[in-house]
């Protein structure tokens, strides 16, 4: 859960400039002003990391580039739809990254990694598929609907789909790990629980060993 919340925090931070644009545009209906302030926020985020001497990931540089490119196009054309295409690029890139087999393993506790890493791989592919669907839906709405419909639909779909997949993925991994652990011989199960930190070997057992 901690790893999941950290991932959500990083994603929200990455999309902060786009979210600020959406909020300001919905309040002011001024595409140029909203885009300029969104670009400013993106630049400030990078500047703050420079000041704290934090590592700036490739995705963060890409996000900044997309903010500036889409924001500039919005200012020059006064068309807010250009900003709507940034999430499409983000979703597409994340989709490709999530196709890497086993990317979820780093977020699993040791006991789940030892017993259900194959299920985690399938869950990872499901996340990639969700990112692909999100990119297609975002692109369709951006070119075929009005701004309010795009914002409402993507917000509801984004929250609901990710929540459902998070719960379903966690349940699949947890139930598989639980079933496989219970099916192990007692000695093997005990060794696994001890080696993964879920159980401490008793002092008497340690002394006899």
N, C-alpha and C positions, 0 to 999 in steps of 0.2 A: 504493500500500500504506500509506503514511504517513497519507493522508487516511482510509482505511478503519479503521486502528487508532485514529485520533482519534475517529471516529464511534462505534466500539465502546466506547471509554473513556467518552465522554459518556453513552452509553446505559446503561452499567453504573452510572455515577454517579447517573443519574436514577432507576434502579430499585433503588438501594442500600437504601433503607428497606424496600422490599418483600422484597428478598433477605434482609435481616437478620431480618424477621418470619418468613420461611419457615424460616430456620436455627434461630431461637430456639424457634419453635413445635414443630419436629420434635424438639428436644431436651427441652423442658419440658412440652409439651402444655398450656401456659397461654396462652390466646388473649389475655386482657387484658394480661398482662405483656409479651408479644411485641409487641402492637399499640402499647402505650405507648412502648416502647423504639424501635420503628420510627418513631413520630411524633417522638420526641426527636431521632433521627438526621436526619430531614428538616429539622427546625428548625435543628439545628446546621449543616447544609450551607448553608442560606441565610444564617445568621449569619456564617459564615466568609467568604462572598462579600461580605457587607456590610463586614466588617472589612478585607478586602483591596481594597475599593472596586471590585469586579468587576461587570460588567454582568450582571444577572439576566434571563435570557430568559423569554419568556412561557411556554414549555413547563416551565421550572423552577418558576414560580409555580403552574402548573396541577398539576404533579406534587405540590407541597407541599399544595395544596388537596385532592387526591385522597387523599394519605396521611392527612391530618387527618380527612377525612370518613369514609373507610373504617375508619380506626383507631378513631374515636369510636363508629361503629356496632358495631364488633367488641367494644369494651369494654362498651357498654350491653347488648348481646345475648349476649355470650360466644360468638359464632358467628364462626369464622375465615374463613368463606366471603366475608364482606364485603371482606376484603383481596384476595381473589382477583379481584375485579372491577376493581381498579386497572389491571392490564395490559391489560384489554379496552379501556378508555378510551384508554390510551396508544397501543395498536396502531391503533385506529380513527382517532385524530388523525393519526398518522404516515402512515397509508394515504391520507388526504385530501391531506396536504401533498405526498406523493410522486406524486400525480396531476398535479402541475404539470409541464408539458412542459419538458424541458431542465434539471431540477434537478440532475442528475448532472454537468453540464458543468463546474461550478466545481471538481469534484474530479479532472478529467481533466488530464493533461499537455497542453501546447500542441499537440503533434503529433497526439495522439488527438482533441483537440477539432477540429482542422482537417480530419481525414479520416474520423472515425467518430462524429460527434456524433449522427447519426440513430440509430445502433445503441445509443448510450448512452441515448437517449430511450426506446427499447423496453425496455432493461434497467431503467430507472427505473420504467416501468409494471409490470414483473415484480415489482420490490420492493414496489410498492403492493399488488399482488395477494397477495403473500406476507403482508403485514401484515394484509390483510383475512381471509385464511384463518386466520392466527394468532389474530385476535380471535374469530372464530366458534368455533374449536377450544377456545380458552380458556373462552368462555362455556358451551359444551356440557359440558366437563369440570367446570366449577365447580358446575353444578347437577345433574349426573347421576352423579358419581363421588366417591369419598372423597378426603381431602386428600392422602394419599400417592400415589395414582394421578395426581392432577392435577399434583403437583410433579414426579414422575418423567417423565410424558408430555411436559409442556411444556418441561422441561429438555432432554430428548433431541431433541424436534422442533425446539425453538428453535435449538440449536447445529447440528444436522445440516442443517436447511433453509437457514439463513443461510450456512453454510459452502459448501454446494453451489451456491447462487445466486451467492455472491461469486466462486467459481472459474469458474462458467459465464459470468457476466457479464464478468469480466475477460478470459476466453479469447475471447469473441465480439468484444469491442471490439478486443483486440490483433490477432487474426487478420484482422479486416476492415481495420484500419488498415494492417497489413503488406501485405495483398493490394493495396489501393488505391495504396499508395506504390510498390510494385513495378511496377504497371501504368502509372504516370505516365511521360511523356517524361523523358529524362535531365536536361535543363535545369530543367524544372519540379520534378522530384524534388529536385535539388540545392538549388534556391532554398527549397523547403519545409524541408528538413533544416537549412539555415542559419538561416532565419527563426525556427524553433522551438527553436534552440539545440542541435540534435543533431549539428551539424557546424560547424566553424569554417572560414570561407573562407580559403584559403591566401594568404600574403602576396604571392606572385607574381600571383595572380589579382586581388588588391586593387589592386596597383600598376598592372597593365595596365588596370584599370577606371578 
